[in-house]
Amino acid sequence: MFCITLPAKNEAAHITEALRALHLQVDPHGHRVDPNAYEVLLLANNCSDDTAEVARAYATAHPDFRLQVLEVTVPAEVASVGVARRLLGDLAVDRLPAHGIICTTDADSAVDRHWLYYTRCAFDRGASAVGGRIIVRQQERRRYRKTHLQDVTYRMLQVLLESLIDPCTKDPWPRHFQHYGPSIAVRKDAYLACGGMPAVSCIEDIHLMWALERIDVPVVHDSKIKVYTSDRESDRIEGIAFSRTLDEWGKMAEDGRQPAVWGLQHCIMLFKWKVALRRAYLERRIGNSPALFELADYLSMPYGELEHRIATAESAGGLYQDIRRILEHTQEFSDAPFEEVIRDLRRFTRSVHLRPRPFFSRRPSGTARPAPPSGDESPVEVD
């Protein structure tokens, strides 16, 4: 059973498209997904338009669509998308069986027609959390586009590099890098174990992913699970928001600037340290790991302090997350522009792929390999 949560504030102009996409879900053969296998919870929060009425009209016109429309007014001093998603998550928990699935999407987004089918396939293969591929529809703005595509390319190549250094059998390559509000799905037991959706003012989706990482719940990134989202300008969220990122990329493009990101060598160091930290966590000591001595030196951290962090960590994911945050605040770790790093990553990953492969497979028998992306906005070619 799936419970799809959909927060909406003054979305009368977009909500019908979002609901239609969720309603008309099919499998790859065009057969309708069982409408009894999922329901949609729409929370019209702090609306001053007729979002709720438009949604109810859609439900009335399509009685085979299990849509629940709720209206709520949250005090302005605490209102945020995080609060809305938290309210929806609590409702979903109460309505779902023990191994039900809580999904999130957005009112200005339209899920792919196979979105639910491939999400269900990922859980059937054993996933506890799934992030869908988010594709931005160019509609309202243009200046951000080049930098956005560079960002997508860089992050896809970075994920490829990570899969070469630290392969994950639960989330194998090919995969993508996204796990954000327009397409997240989490099994109810994992959602409860990590504390659920944080009621924060912004990037609540990322906070949820951090919470899952801290209890060592891996997130599957299957490129066949897709959602198409808007590039509209918006001031609905205070703080960090995708719309503001697009604004900044547009300004950078006008000024001929590029974001500074982690260069190839720093990416390699990060993933090498990730592997070493996981091994040290399992052994509860640094041991004779040159990588961790290198890490401590890089951070100017006494070896004893790093070993104490390892010995007292509650999870491997939490240990890596804490170290990564320190690195992210190390200014020199972001040392190169997109074009340079993309070139270096392409050369390095291609050279690794061209090396002779072993004649046997290291993938466990019976596991399913996600298909490569299709119809994707990303210009990445990794082989």
Secondary structure as GFF3:
##gff-version 3
##sequence-region A 1 383
A	DSSP	beta_strand	2	8	.	.	.	ID=ss1
A	DSSP	alpha_helix	15	23	.	.	.	ID=ss2
A	DSSP	three_ten_helix	35	37	.	.	.	ID=ss3
A	DSSP	beta_strand	38	45	.	.	.	ID=ss4
A	DSSP	alpha_helix	51	61	.	.	.	ID=ss5
A	DSSP	beta_strand	67	72	.	.	.	ID=ss6
A	DSSP	alpha_helix	81	95	.	.	.	ID=ss7
A	DSSP	beta_strand	101	104	.	.	.	ID=ss8
A	DSSP	beta_strand	109	111	.	.	.	ID=ss9
A	DSSP	alpha_helix	115	124	.	.	.	ID=ss10
A	DSSP	beta_strand	129	131	.	.	.	ID=ss11
A	DSSP	beta_strand	133	137	.	.	.	ID=ss12
A	DSSP	alpha_helix	145	165	.	.	.	ID=ss13
A	DSSP	beta_strand	184	187	.	.	.	ID=ss14
A	DSSP	alpha_helix	188	193	.	.	.	ID=ss15
A	DSSP	alpha_helix	204	213	.	.	.	ID=ss16
A	DSSP	beta_strand	226	230	.	.	.	ID=ss17
A	DSSP	alpha_helix	242	255	.	.	.	ID=ss18
A	DSSP	beta_strand	260	262	.	.	.	ID=ss19
A	DSSP	alpha_helix	264	283	.	.	.	ID=ss20
A	DSSP	alpha_helix	290	299	.	.	.	ID=ss21
A	DSSP	alpha_helix	303	312	.	.	.	ID=ss22
A	DSSP	alpha_helix	316	328	.	.	.	ID=ss23
A	DSSP	three_ten_helix	331	333	.	.	.	ID=ss24
A	DSSP	beta_strand	334	337	.	.	.	ID=ss25
A	DSSP	alpha_helix	338	353	.	.	.	ID=ss26
###
